[in-house]
Amino acid sequence: MAGALSDKPTAAGLTAEIDRPLHTFGFEYSSFSKEKVTGRLTVNESCCRAFKRLHFGVVALVAEAVASAGAYVACGFQRIAGVQLSVNCIRPAFLGDQIEVEARLILLDRTIQVWEVQQWKVNPSGSGEKVLLSTSMVTMQCYLPLPSGMNMKSFEETAKKFAKL
């Protein structure tokens, strides 16, 4: 399937090229398209606060980052910027938990995109059961001009390698 990582470099390698902050926390992209972005994260010490709980800031970072990746592809690899991020944490996640993330485009307007991001804890039994941890709405402004002297060509080429167009 185009956009899946089975015929591409490793998920960790993709994430390292596309989004270094996410890679730092151990997040890995699974798929990348103009309508949907998915990925996964194993909660590790770098992601935790007191009591080995997933830090809320990491939840927000992941939501904004995956929505931004999708928005960048959806607007034809043009510059984007976040306008608003709203995150609702429903349940906690703890050290060692497996988290799945899915961002879906819900509004594509002339200059604005809205993405819904959901994060689930995966049942470790292998049953495929998931429990919703958080839901987020991310509003992005699109088609912004690049600042003078900024060249995004190499980032654009990297993103295009992995995006399902």
C-alpha positions as CSV (number, residue, x, y, z in Angstrom):
1,M,0.0,0.0,0.0
2,A,1.4,3.4,-0.9
3,G,2.1,5.5,2.1
4,A,2.6,2.5,4.4
5,L,6.1,2.0,5.7
6,S,6.6,-1.6,4.7
7,D,8.3,-0.5,1.4
8,K,10.0,2.5,2.9
9,P,12.8,3.1,5.4
10,T,12.1,2.3,9.1
11,A,9.4,4.2,10.9
12,A,12.0,5.5,13.3
13,G,14.1,6.7,10.4
14,L,11.1,8.5,8.8
15,T,10.2,10.2,12.1
16,A,13.8,11.3,12.6
17,E,13.8,12.9,9.2
18,I,10.4,14.5,9.4
19,D,10.1,15.5,13.1
20,R,13.0,15.5,15.4
21,P,11.1,16.4,18.6
22,L,8.7,13.5,18.1
23,H,11.6,11.2,17.4
24,T,13.2,12.3,20.6
25,F,10.2,10.9,22.5
26,G,10.2,7.7,20.6
27,F,7.2,8.4,18.4
28,E,7.1,6.6,15.0
29,Y,4.9,7.5,12.0
30,S,3.0,4.6,10.5
31,S,1.3,6.3,7.6
32,F,1.3,9.8,6.2
33,S,-1.2,11.3,3.7
34,K,-3.2,14.4,3.0
35,E,-6.3,13.0,4.8
36,K,-4.9,10.9,7.6
37,V,-1.7,10.5,9.6
38,T,-1.1,7.7,12.0
39,G,1.7,6.7,14.4
40,R,2.6,5.0,17.6
41,L,4.5,5.7,20.8
42,T,5.6,3.5,23.7
43,V,5.5,5.7,26.8
44,N,9.1,5.9,28.0
45,E,10.9,7.8,30.8
46,S,11.4,10.8,28.5
47,C,7.6,11.1,28.2
48,C,6.7,10.8,31.9
49,R,6.1,13.1,34.7
50,A,5.6,12.1,38.4
51,F,4.1,8.7,39.1
52,K,5.3,7.5,35.7
53,R,2.3,9.1,34.0
54,L,2.5,10.3,30.4
55,H,3.1,14.1,30.5
56,F,0.2,16.2,29.1
57,G,2.6,18.3,27.2
58,V,3.7,15.2,25.2
59,V,0.1,14.5,24.4
60,A,-0.3,18.0,23.1
61,L,3.1,17.9,21.2
62,V,2.1,14.6,19.4
63,A,-1.4,16.0,18.5
64,E,0.0,19.2,17.0
65,A,2.9,17.5,15.2
66,V,0.8,14.8,13.5
67,A,-1.9,17.3,12.5
68,S,0.9,19.6,11.1
69,A,2.4,16.8,9.1
70,G,-1.0,16.1,7.5
71,A,-1.7,19.8,6.9
72,Y,1.6,20.2,5.2
73,V,0.8,17.4,2.8
74,A,-2.8,18.5,2.3
75,C,-1.8,22.0,1.2
76,G,0.6,20.8,-1.4
77,F,3.8,21.1,0.8
78,Q,3.3,24.8,1.4
79,R,4.1,26.5,4.7
80,I,1.6,26.1,7.5
81,A,1.3,27.5,11.0
82,G,-0.8,26.5,14.0
83,V,-3.7,28.7,15.0
84,Q,-5.3,26.8,17.8
85,L,-4.8,23.5,19.7
86,S,-7.4,22.1,22.0
87,V,-6.6,18.9,23.9
88,N,-8.9,16.9,26.2
89,C,-7.2,14.1,28.2
90,I,-9.8,11.5,29.1
91,R,-7.6,8.8,30.7
92,P,-4.0,8.6,31.8
93,A,-1.3,6.5,30.2
94,F,1.7,5.1,32.1
95,L,5.3,4.1,31.6
96,G,5.4,1.2,29.1
97,D,1.9,1.7,27.6
98,Q,1.6,1.4,23.8
99,I,-0.1,4.5,22.3
100,E,-1.7,4.7,18.8
101,V,-2.3,8.1,17.3
102,E,-4.6,9.0,14.3
103,A,-5.1,12.5,12.9
104,R,-7.9,13.0,10.4
105,L,-8.6,16.1,8.2
106,I,-12.1,17.3,9.0
107,L,-12.1,20.7,7.3
108,L,-10.1,21.9,4.3
109,D,-10.9,25.5,3.5
110,R,-9.1,28.0,1.3
111,T,-6.6,29.0,4.0
112,I,-7.6,27.0,7.1
113,Q,-7.5,23.3,7.9
114,V,-9.0,21.6,11.0
115,W,-7.7,18.2,12.1
116,E,-9.0,15.9,14.8
117,V,-6.4,13.8,16.6
118,Q,-7.2,10.8,18.8
119,Q,-4.8,8.9,20.9
120,W,-5.5,5.4,22.3
121,K,-3.9,3.0,24.7
122,V,-3.5,-0.4,23.1
123,N,-4.4,-3.4,25.2
124,P,-1.1,-5.3,25.8
125,S,-2.9,-8.7,25.5
126,G,-2.8,-8.4,21.7
127,S,-6.6,-8.5,21.5
128,G,-6.6,-5.3,19.4
129,E,-8.7,-3.5,22.0
130,K,-8.0,0.2,22.4
131,V,-9.0,2.7,25.1
132,L,-9.4,6.4,24.1
133,L,-6.9,8.5,26.0
134,S,-7.3,11.9,24.4
135,T,-9.0,13.8,21.7
136,S,-7.7,17.0,20.2
137,M,-8.7,19.6,17.6
138,V,-5.9,21.4,15.7
139,T,-6.5,24.4,13.5
140,M,-3.9,25.3,10.9
141,Q,-3.4,28.3,8.7
142,C,-2.1,27.2,5.2
143,Y,-0.4,28.5,2.1
144,L,1.8,31.0,4.1
145,P,4.8,32.6,2.3
146,L,8.2,31.4,3.4
147,P,10.3,34.0,5.3
148,S,13.0,35.6,3.2
149,G,16.0,33.4,2.8
150,M,14.3,30.2,4.0
151,N,14.6,27.1,1.8
152,M,12.3,24.2,2.6
153,K,13.1,22.1,-0.5
154,S,15.0,19.3,1.3
155,F,12.2,19.0,3.9
156,E,9.6,19.0,1.2
157,E,11.4,16.3,-0.7
158,T,11.7,14.1,2.4
159,A,8.0,14.5,3.2
160,K,7.1,13.7,-0.4
161,K,9.0,10.4,-0.2
162,F,6.7,9.2,2.5
163,A,3.4,10.8,1.8
164,K,0.6,9.0,0.0
165,L,-0.6,11.6,-2.5
